[in-house]
Amino acid sequence: MYDLIIIGGGPSGSSAGRVAGKNGIKTLLIEKKTFPRYKPCGGALSEHAMSYLDFEIPDDIIEKNIFGGRVRFREKSIDYYKDHRLSVIVTRSLFDNYMLEKAKEAGIDVLSGEKVKDVFQHEGHVSVITECNSYKARYVIIASGSQGRLETHVRGKYGKKEYGVCLVTEIEERDDVIDNYIKDAIELHFGVSGVGYGWIFPHRGYYSVGAGSVMAKHLPFPKKAMQEYLKLNGFTERYKLKGHVIPCGGYKRKLVKGRLLLSGDAAGFVDAFTGEGLAYAIRSGQLAAQTIKGNMESRANIRQLGDYEKKCYSEFGEHLKYSLIFARLMHYAPERSFNAFMKDEGMLNMFLDVVTFDRSYKDLVKWIILNFKIRWLKKE
Ligand SMILES: Cc1cc2nc3c(=O)[nH]c(=O)nc-3n(C[C@H](O)[C@H](O)[C@H](O)COP(=O)(O)OP(=O)(O)OC[C@H]3O[C@@H](n4cnc5c(N)ncnc54)[C@H](O)[C@@H]3O)c2cc1C
């Protein structure tokens, strides 16, 4: 009998595992893949995300330091830089593997290459059924990302407007060519991918090129959007495209049921405008493990696990809620909003502060409404 079983060894599961291990919680983490494994992702790890870690990311995992962004809207483009680092670029297979090693270092058991098929709640414990075994724990954190169905033990399936799809490919290129194209910045191209964007992120030896949207109903043909985006940027060969579901953050969702807690993408914690999920995956995993620790120590009723929802919503729930409002504002009348966004350095500057969590989306939304008034956002 374990105190805690964590399902999924992505950034959320491994962050939960590290906190659990450091607090002496007897923990088993079960991951269906053998690490290092590929994960479709742009690989932008924000300063905000790193601020939650109690260790540094080693230099050999950091491929680029990012100080700015190139924002494109249709044929217009602007480069904007800050005087401090906004994020780093990592390759997820290596980053996730490192995060899992940091969880193991804290003393938890990790079982890789075993898929969890189902979970069942009983009086006083949960049984976790894998392809070949069954395990018991007093608590379970479901950190299995956005593509499973284990989270439906806690809440219903996503509605159509609550998730989207992103496609991504990695295109090899010489580092000097990449630096020549974009240096110390990432490129976001709006107006090409529904209520989302296309991106070109510079990595070590390759570009991550992708397109997608967190709202599937606004991008019914993501593959077509991706192919057009590649062509638009002169990538004319045949590339292997990898698709992945991405939840749309900003909706209030149930996170706890009995002894089950959801974290990361399984909880739906993704910025609705930028698609950033790593910061929230890390933090929610940590908060889930801390809440369990509190419940074990106080021997309180398991209803107290509901505190986890409160903690998530008070730390970043409002931010995600306003990311959704901001996304809707920007994409409601994109010609006007993105053209204004690109002309207005003040707004770009504020937006980059939001990305690093130095300013809230709420502030940005208020500022937009004050400065441009509602008529700016209305269609002619
Ligand atoms: C194309 C794309 C690009 C993105 N780019 C960025 C970006 O640049 N920056 C950013 O911050 N965010 C980005 N995101 C979002 C980010 O990838 C996610 O928010 C983040 O990976 C969530 O972490 P997680 O640990 O919750 O889930 P995951 O990283 O998906 O990890 C879940 C783990 O659970 C395992 N698992 C699943 N089911 C089971 C099971 N039944 N049994 C056992 N194990 C299981 C999986 O193998 C996986 O290892 C992107 C998302 C997509 C789709």
The ligand as an ORCA input file, in Angstrom:
! r2SCAN-3c Opt
* xyz 0 1
  C       2.067     21.048    -29.806
  C       2.124     21.630    -28.422
  C       3.056     22.614    -28.137
  C       3.175     23.114    -26.835
  N       4.145     24.052    -26.579
  C       4.297     24.515    -25.301
  C       5.359     25.411    -24.987
  O       6.177     25.765    -25.837
  N       5.463     25.854    -23.696
  C       4.580     25.453    -22.719
  O       4.705     25.915    -21.573
  N       3.581     24.595    -22.997
  C       3.432     24.081    -24.257
  N       2.444     23.171    -24.521
  C       1.626     22.654    -23.409
  C       2.457     21.617    -22.605
  O       3.018     20.678    -23.475
  C       1.584     20.897    -21.584
  O       0.827     21.844    -20.865
  C       2.421     20.053    -20.631
  O       3.100     19.030    -21.303
  C       1.539     19.452    -19.539
  O       2.317     18.621    -18.705
  P       1.634     17.339    -18.012
  O       2.689     16.728    -17.171
  O       0.352     17.725    -17.412
  O       1.261     16.357    -19.227
  P       2.212     15.621    -20.269
  O       3.434     16.405    -20.519
  O       1.337     15.282    -21.425
  O       2.646     14.290    -19.505
  C       1.707     13.276    -19.233
  C       2.451     11.963    -19.069
  O       1.524     10.963    -18.672
  C       1.799      9.770    -19.359
  N       0.556      9.002    -19.412
  C      -0.561      9.305    -20.110
  N      -1.522      8.387    -19.898
  C      -0.988      7.489    -19.031
  C      -1.496      6.289    -18.454
  N      -2.742      5.858    -18.713
  N      -0.699      5.584    -17.624
  C       0.567      6.018    -17.342
  N       1.102      7.136    -17.898
  C       0.324      7.872    -18.717
  C       2.276     10.244    -20.724
  O       3.071      9.242    -21.371
  C       3.083     11.484    -20.361
  O       4.449     11.182    -20.149
  C       2.302     22.659    -25.816
  C       1.328     21.699    -26.105
  C       1.252     21.172    -27.398
  C       0.221     20.119    -27.680
*
